């Protein structure tokens, strides 16, 4: 037996003896163990513990010594769990067909399910029970929808993309299946966009040009509203002119959805280079501006129709053509074919949509801020989605021309009110243009640099003059003309200040007289003499 083991045995024996002696004394004295002095007890426990420790070292001694490693292989039969149900569920969740659809006029939730091949009564009832899913029950033409549909026709997910007037308002409403349950969520969303360029020679008018250059209809409609006024190069498009457009193409989940905002327009014709660039600072509706910060169009459409034949002038008082009663007529009647488009005259918020059988018929009222409101009456119908509280943009479709209410024929009754007073929209002193601030102008110029490069590259590829060079030449010509005009004005002022006797004329009590004025006076006198003969 090794020495550590002998020591351990001896220490354990002494410890047991000490504990036994202590217990015997307690019994003799009639004391409980917890009333005894702890010294003897502690001594016994110490000896026992030391002995046990020595024994442990003795037992571990051989194990602590180096020894060869021995490896053994064990074979154990393990039964794998049955994951067949879980695997089948995963396969079911992944087995759906992605489908896409753009809402068409007249679509409902039921017709949407039919277009997408969804046969799921549970899902159909789920939409009726959730108030925040109301947009699915009032679908608007052009809205984009993606869906996942199982082979059985069961709905896996349905996603509606809502494009707001501002980027922060855009969102998706999604219904998805988790297990056997359906859940819904509303999430912020922004379409991915790419800038597209169209460039080529114009034809006779916009329609022929759009067809020739494959310009999307929505982009052509936006182009019509870029320049509004006498200087409208779109209205004067003819062969030989060059048209270039840059516009957004919107994508969702990597798939093209629709054409977006027209970003820039450039027309080069005999009159020069016409350019307009879209700008919005994110807090106000955007508009088109020139590179010197001026608005490219009027702030208000004085005639909010594409057909501008005015049939009844603004009159404070007139005899009504239907009732024969003399009554105020504080508006302008714009004759147009039934179904012609009625456009918002400016950016604003819809405040009223109503019907008057013995008055306006179907009509819409819009608040444009700064005390300015417009009203559009006798419409055949109001465009879907136009309701109180909705923001509209200048040129946006709000209804169709009709003859509802008291009307002799199809026309639009258009009113403009400033601070509650109805005025003549044809002659009103309206803010025709709105200019950018210096900071906004700097933002605009920085943003359009890539677009200008696209225009320059297109001109080079087509073998045409550089637009930048043409603009520079036009500026030099304008500066030269302005300098010449300034010199002429200066000479005229000098002539007016020169003494009359130096001009070969007699002094007059009324001041100095210009030679041109005298010549004109002589000519008038001669004409009067001839007419008197």
C-alpha positions in Angstrom: 0.0 0.0 0.0 1.5 3.4 -0.9 2.4 5.8 1.8 -0.4 8.3 1.1 -2.9 5.5 1.6 -1.5 4.6 5.0 -1.6 8.3 6.1 -5.1 8.6 4.9 -6.2 5.5 6.9 -4.6 6.8 10.0 -6.1 10.3 9.7 -9.6 8.8 9.1 -9.3 6.6 12.1 -8.3 9.5 14.4 -11.2 11.6 13.0 -13.7 8.9 13.6 -12.4 8.4 17.1 -12.7 12.2 17.8 -16.3 12.3 16.5 -17.2 9.3 18.6 -15.6 10.8 21.8 -17.5 14.0 21.2 -20.8 12.3 20.7 -20.2 10.2 23.9 -19.5 13.3 26.0 -22.7 15.0 24.8 -24.8 11.9 25.8 -23.3 11.8 29.2 -23.9 15.5 29.8 -27.5 15.3 28.5 -26.8 17.9 25.8 -28.1 18.1 22.3 -25.5 18.2 19.6 -26.3 21.9 18.7 -25.6 22.9 22.4 -22.0 21.4 22.4 -18.8 23.4 22.0 -17.7 23.1 18.4 -14.0 22.6 19.0 -14.0 18.8 19.4 -16.5 18.5 16.6 -14.4 20.6 14.3 -11.3 18.7 15.1 -12.9 15.4 14.3 -14.3 16.7 11.0 -10.9 18.1 10.1 -9.2 14.8 10.6 -11.8 12.9 8.7 -11.6 15.4 5.8 -7.8 15.3 5.7 -7.9 11.5 5.6 -10.4 11.5 2.7 -8.3 14.0 0.7 -5.2 11.8 1.2 -7.1 8.8 0.1 -8.3 10.6 -3.0 -4.8 11.6 -4.0 -3.7 8.0 -3.6 -6.5 6.8 -5.9 -5.8 9.4 -8.5 -2.0 8.9 -8.5 -1.9 6.2 -11.2 -4.4 8.1 -13.3 -2.3 11.2 -13.3 0.7 9.4 -14.6 1.2 9.3 -18.4 -0.4 6.4 -20.0 -1.1 5.3 -23.7 -4.4 6.4 -25.3 -6.9 3.7 -26.1 -9.7 4.4 -28.6 -12.8 2.3 -28.8 -15.7 2.4 -31.4 -19.2 1.9 -30.2 -22.1 1.0 -32.5 -25.5 2.2 -31.2 -28.8 1.9 -33.1 -30.6 5.4 -33.1 -34.1 5.7 -34.5 -34.5 8.9 -36.6 -37.6 11.0 -35.9 -40.4 11.0 -38.5 -40.3 14.5 -40.1 -42.6 13.6 -43.0 -45.5 16.0 -41.9 -43.1 18.9 -41.4 -41.4 18.4 -44.8 -44.8 18.1 -46.5 -45.9 21.4 -44.9 -42.7 23.2 -46.0 -43.2 21.8 -49.5 -46.8 23.1 -49.5 -45.8 26.5 -48.4 -43.2 26.8 -51.2 -45.4 25.4 -53.9 -47.2 28.5 -55.2 -47.3 30.4 -58.4 -46.4 34.1 -58.4 -48.9 36.2 -60.3 -49.2 39.9 -61.2 -52.2 42.0 -62.2 -52.9 45.7 -63.0 -56.4 46.7 -61.9 -58.7 47.6 -64.8 -61.9 49.8 -64.7 -64.8 48.0 -63.1 -62.7 45.5 -61.2 -63.9 44.2 -57.8 -62.4 41.8 -55.3 -64.3 38.9 -56.8 -63.2 39.7 -60.3 -59.6 40.1 -59.0 -59.8 36.6 -57.5 -61.0 35.3 -60.8 -58.2 37.0 -62.8 -55.6 35.6 -60.4 -57.1 32.1 -60.3 -57.8 32.3 -56.5 -60.5 29.9 -55.2 -60.4 30.5 -51.4 -63.7 31.2 -49.5 -61.7 31.7 -46.3 -59.7 34.4 -47.9 -62.7 36.1 -49.4 -64.5 36.3 -46.1 -61.2 37.5 -44.4 -61.2 40.7 -46.6 -64.8 41.5 -45.6 -64.0 41.2 -41.9 -60.9 43.5 -41.8 -61.6 47.3 -42.0 -58.1 48.3 -42.9 -58.3 46.1 -46.1 -60.9 48.5 -47.5 -58.7 49.4 -50.5 -59.1 45.9 -51.8 -62.9 46.5 -51.8 -62.5 49.9 -53.7 -59.9 49.0 -56.3 -58.7 51.9 -58.6 -57.6 51.4 -62.2 -53.9 51.1 -62.6 -53.1 49.8 -59.2 -50.6 47.0 -59.2 -51.2 43.7 -57.4 -49.0 40.6 -56.8 -50.1 37.3 -55.5 -49.0 33.8 -54.6 -51.5 31.1 -55.4 -51.2 27.4 -54.6 -52.0 24.7 -57.2 -55.3 24.2 -55.3 -56.3 27.8 -55.8 -55.6 28.6 -52.1 -54.2 32.1 -51.5 -50.7 32.2 -50.0 -50.3 36.0 -50.2 -51.9 39.0 -51.9 -50.1 42.4 -52.0 -51.7 45.7 -53.2 -49.3 48.6 -54.0 -50.6 52.0 -53.2 -48.7 54.9 -54.8 -49.3 58.0 -52.7 -49.1 61.7 -53.8 -45.8 61.9 -51.9 -43.2 59.2 -51.5 -43.9 59.0 -47.8 -47.5 58.1 -48.5 -46.7 55.0 -50.6 -47.4 51.7 -48.9 -48.4 48.1 -49.5 -51.3 46.2 -47.9 -50.6 42.5 -47.7 -52.6 39.5 -46.7 -50.6 36.3 -46.2 -51.1 32.8 -44.8 -49.3 31.5 -41.8 -50.2 27.8 -41.4 -54.0 27.7 -41.7 -54.5 31.3 -40.5 -54.5 34.5 -42.6 -52.9 37.7 -41.3 -52.6 41.2 -42.8 -50.1 44.0 -42.6 -49.6 47.6 -43.9 -45.9 48.4 -44.7 -44.2 51.4 -46.2 -43.1 50.9 -49.8 -41.2 52.7 -52.5 -41.1 51.6 -56.1 -37.7 51.0 -57.7 -37.3 53.4 -60.6 -35.1 53.6 -63.7 -34.8 56.7 -65.9 -35.8 56.1 -69.6 -34.9 58.3 -72.5 -36.9 58.9 -75.7 -35.3 61.0 -78.4 -36.1 61.5 -82.1 -37.6 63.7 -84.8 -41.1 65.1 -84.3 -43.9 64.5 -86.6 -46.9 66.7 -87.3 -48.4 67.1 -83.8 -48.0 65.3 -80.5 -50.2 62.3 -81.4 -48.2 61.4 -84.5 -44.9 62.1 -82.7 -45.9 59.9 -79.7 -46.9 57.0 -82.0 -43.7 57.4 -84.1 -41.3 57.5 -81.0 -43.3 54.9 -78.9 -44.0 57.4 -76.2 -46.3 55.9 -73.5 -49.7 57.4 -73.3 -49.3 58.5 -69.6 -46.1 60.3 -70.5 -47.7 62.1 -73.5 -50.5 63.3 -71.2 -48.0 64.7 -68.8 -46.1 66.4 -71.6 -49.3 68.2 -72.6 -49.4 70.0 -69.2 -45.7 71.0 -69.1 -46.1 74.3 -71.0 -49.5 76.0 -70.6 -49.8 79.3 -72.2 -49.0 81.1 -75.5 -45.4 79.8 -75.6 -46.2 76.1 -75.9 -43.8 74.2 -78.1 -45.8 71.0 -77.8 -48.7 72.6 -79.6 -46.4 73.7 -82.3 -44.6 70.4 -82.9 -43.9 69.8 -86.6 -41.5 67.8 -88.7 -37.9 68.9 -88.3 -38.2 69.5 -84.6 -36.4 67.3 -82.1 -38.2 65.9 -79.0 -36.4 64.4 -76.1 -38.0 63.1 -72.9 -36.7 61.5 -69.7 -39.2 59.7 -67.5 -39.4 57.1 -64.7 -40.2 53.5 -65.2 -41.4 51.9 -61.9 -40.7 48.4 -60.8 -42.0 46.2 -57.9 -40.2 43.0 -56.9 -38.0 43.3 -60.0 -41.0 43.5 -62.4 -42.0 46.5 -64.5 -45.3 48.0 -63.1 -45.9 51.3 -64.9 -44.4 54.5 -66.3 -44.0 57.1 -63.7 -43.2 60.8 -63.6 -42.1 62.8 -66.6 -38.8 64.2 -65.4 -37.6 66.4 -68.3 -38.7 67.6 -71.7 -36.6 69.2 -74.4 -37.9 70.5 -77.8 -35.5 72.0 -80.3 -37.2 73.8 -83.2 -36.8 76.9 -85.3 -37.6 79.1 -82.3 -34.7 77.6 -80.3 -34.3 75.2 -77.4 -37.2 74.7 -75.0 -36.5 72.8 -71.8 -38.5 72.1 -68.6 -37.4 69.9 -65.6 -39.6 68.4 -62.9 -38.8 69.5 -59.4 -40.3 68.8 -56.0 -38.7 69.4 -52.6 -40.8 66.7 -51.0 -43.0 69.1 -49.0 -45.1 70.5 -51.9 -46.5 69.1 -55.1 -43.9 69.2 -57.9 -44.0 71.2 -61.1 -41.9 71.9 -64.2 -39.3 74.7 -64.1 -36.7 76.2 -66.4 -33.0 76.2 -65.3 -33.4 79.9 -64.2 -36.0 78.8 -61.7 -39.1 80.0 -63.5 -42.3 77.9 -63.7 -42.7 76.5 -67.2 -46.5 76.9 -67.1 -49.2 79.0 -65.5 -50.1 78.1 -61.9 -53.8 78.0 -62.8 -55.5 76.6 -65.9 -57.9 79.3 -66.8 -59.7 76.8 -69.0 -59.5 73.3 -67.3 -60.4 71.4 -70.5 -58.6 70.2 -73.6 -61.4 71.8 -75.6 -61.4 75.6 -75.1 -64.5 76.8 -76.9 -66.2 79.2 -74.5 -70.0 79.3 -75.1 -71.1 81.8 -72.4 -69.0 84.7 -71.1 -68.7 85.5 -67.4 -71.7 87.7 -66.5 -72.8 89.0 -63.1 -76.4 88.7 -64.1 -78.1 86.8 -67.0 -81.4 85.1 -67.8 -81.1 81.4 -67.2 -81.5 79.5 -70.5 -83.6 76.7 -68.7 -85.8 78.5 -66.2 -85.9 82.0 -67.9 -85.3 83.6 -64.5 -82.9 86.5 -64.3 -80.2 85.4 -61.9 -76.4 85.8 -61.3 -74.1 83.8 -63.4 -70.7 84.2 -61.8 -68.9 81.6 -63.8 -67.8 80.6 -67.3 -69.6 77.9 -69.4 -67.1 76.0 -71.5 -68.8 74.1 -74.3 -67.4 70.6 -74.9 -68.5 67.2 -76.2 -70.2 64.8 -73.7 -67.5 62.8 -71.9 -64.6 65.3 -72.4 -62.1 65.4 -69.6 -62.4 67.9 -66.8 -59.0 68.7 -65.2 -58.0 70.3 -61.9 -57.1 73.9 -62.6 -54.2 73.8 -60.0 -52.8 71.7 -57.2 -55.2 71.6 -54.2 -57.4 69.6 -51.9 -60.9 68.4 -52.8 -63.4 70.0 -50.3 -66.7 69.0 -51.7 -68.2 66.4 -54.1 -72.0 66.6 -54.4 -75.1 66.5 -56.6 -77.7 69.2 -57.1 -80.7 68.2 -59.2 -81.9 71.8 -59.6 -78.5 73.4 -59.9 -75.0 72.3 -60.4 -75.7 68.6 -61.0 -72.6 66.6 -60.3 -69.9 69.0 -59.1 -66.5 69.2 -57.4 -65.0 72.0 -55.3 -61.2 72.3 -54.8 -59.3 74.5 -52.3 -56.0 75.7 -53.8 -54.8 77.6 -50.7 -54.4 81.4 -50.2 -58.1 81.9 -50.3 -58.5 80.5 -53.9 -61.1 77.8 -54.7 -62.5 76.4 -58.0 -65.8 74.7 -58.8 -66.6 72.4 -61.7 -70.3 71.7 -62.3 -72.8 69.8 -64.6 -70.3 66.8 -64.9 -71.6 63.5 -66.3 -69.7 61.8 -63.5 -67.0 62.4 -61.0 -63.8 60.5 -61.5 -63.4 57.5 -59.1 -61.2 58.3 -56.1 -62.1 62.0 -56.1 -63.6 62.7 -52.7 -63.3 65.3 -49.9 -59.8 65.4 -48.5 -58.0 64.0 -51.5 -55.0 65.9 -52.9 -55.1 66.6 -56.6 -52.4 67.9 -58.9 -52.8 70.5 -61.7 -54.1 68.8 -64.8 -55.3 65.7 -63.0 -58.6 64.1 -64.3 -61.4 64.9 -61.9 -64.5 64.1 -64.0 -66.2 64.1 -67.4 -68.2 66.8 -69.1 -72.0 66.2 -69.0 -75.3 68.0 -68.6 -76.5 67.0 -65.1 -78.6 69.5 -63.1 -80.0 72.5 -64.8 -78.2 72.5 -68.2 -79.3 73.0 -71.8 -76.5 70.8 -73.2 -73.2 69.3 -72.4 -70.7 71.8 -71.0 -68.6 72.6 -68.0 -69.6 75.4 -65.6 -66.3 76.6 -64.2 -66.0 79.1 -61.2 -63.0 80.7 -59.6 -63.4 82.2 -56.2 -60.8 84.3 -54.3 -61.6 84.9 -50.7 -65.2 83.8 -51.3 -65.8 86.2 -54.1 -66.6 84.7 -57.6 -64.5 86.3 -60.3 -64.0 85.9 -64.0 -61.3 83.2 -64.5 -60.5 84.5 -67.9 -59.4 87.9 -66.7 -58.5 87.3 -63.0 -55.2 88.6 -61.8 -53.8 85.1 -61.0 -50.2 84.2 -60.1 -49.3 82.9 -63.5 -46.0 81.6 -62.5 -44.2 80.5 -59.3 -40.4 80.8 -59.1 -38.0 78.7 -57.1 -36.0 80.1 -54.2 -32.2 80.3 -54.6 -31.8 77.2 -52.5 -34.4 75.3 -54.5 -32.8 76.4 -57.8 -29.4 75.1 -56.6 -31.1 71.7 -55.8 -32.8 71.6 -59.3 -29.6 72.3 -61.1 -27.7 69.6 -59.2 -30.5 67.0 -59.9 -30.7 67.6 -63.6 -27.0 67.2 -64.4 -27.4 63.4 -65.3 -30.4 64.3 -67.4 -28.5 67.0 -69.3 -25.8 64.4 -70.0 -28.4 62.1 -71.4 -29.6 64.8 -73.7 -26.0 65.6 -74.8 -25.2 61.9 -75.5 -28.4 61.5 -77.5 -27.6 64.5 -79.7 -24.1 63.2 -80.3 -25.3 59.8 -81.3 -27.9 61.3 -83.6 -25.3 63.6 -85.2 -27.2 66.7 -84.1 -25.9 70.0 -82.6 -25.2 70.0 -78.8 -28.2 71.4 -76.9 -25.8 73.1 -74.5 -24.0 74.9 -77.4 -27.3 76.0 -78.9 -28.4 77.4 -75.6 -25.1 79.2 -75.1 -25.5 80.8 -78.6 -29.1 81.8 -77.8 -27.9 83.5 -74.6 -25.2 85.4 -76.4 -27.7 86.6 -79.0 -30.1 87.7 -76.3 -27.3 89.6 -74.5 -26.3 91.3 -77.7 -29.9 92.3 -78.4 -30.3 93.6 -74.8 -27.1 95.6 -75.2 -28.3 97.1 -78.5 -31.6 98.0 -76.9 -29.9 99.7 -74.0 -27.8 101.8 -76.4 -30.9 102.8 -78.3 -32.6 103.8 -75.1 -29.6 105.8 -74.1 -29.5 107.6 -77.4 -33.2 108.4 -77.2 -32.7 109.9 -73.7 -29.9 112.0 -75.0 -32.0 113.3 -77.9 -34.8 114.2 -75.4 -32.3 116.2 -73.3 -30.7 118.0 -76.2 -31.6 121.7 -76.9 -34.4 122.2 -79.4 -32.4 124.8 -81.4 -29.7 122.3 -82.0 -32.2 120.1 -83.8 -33.2 122.9 -86.2 -36.5 123.6 -84.4 -37.9 126.7 -82.8 -38.1 126.7 -79.0 -41.5 125.8 -77.6 -43.1 126.8 -74.3 -44.0 123.2 -73.5 -40.4 121.9 -73.4 -38.2 120.1 -75.8 -39.8 118.2 -78.7 -38.2 115.2 -80.4 -37.7 115.3 -84.2 -39.5 112.0 -84.5 -42.6 113.5 -82.9 -42.4 116.5 -85.2 -42.2 114.3 -88.3 -45.2 112.3 -87.0 -47.1 115.6 -86.5 -46.3 116.7 -90.1 -47.5 113.4 -91.5 -50.8 113.6 -89.5 -51.4 117.1 -90.8 -50.8 116.1 -94.4 -53.2 113.2 -94.0 -55.9 115.5 -92.5 -55.4 117.9 -95.4 -55.8 115.2 -98.0 -58.9 113.8 -96.2 -60.5 117.3 -96.2 -60.0 117.8 -99.9 
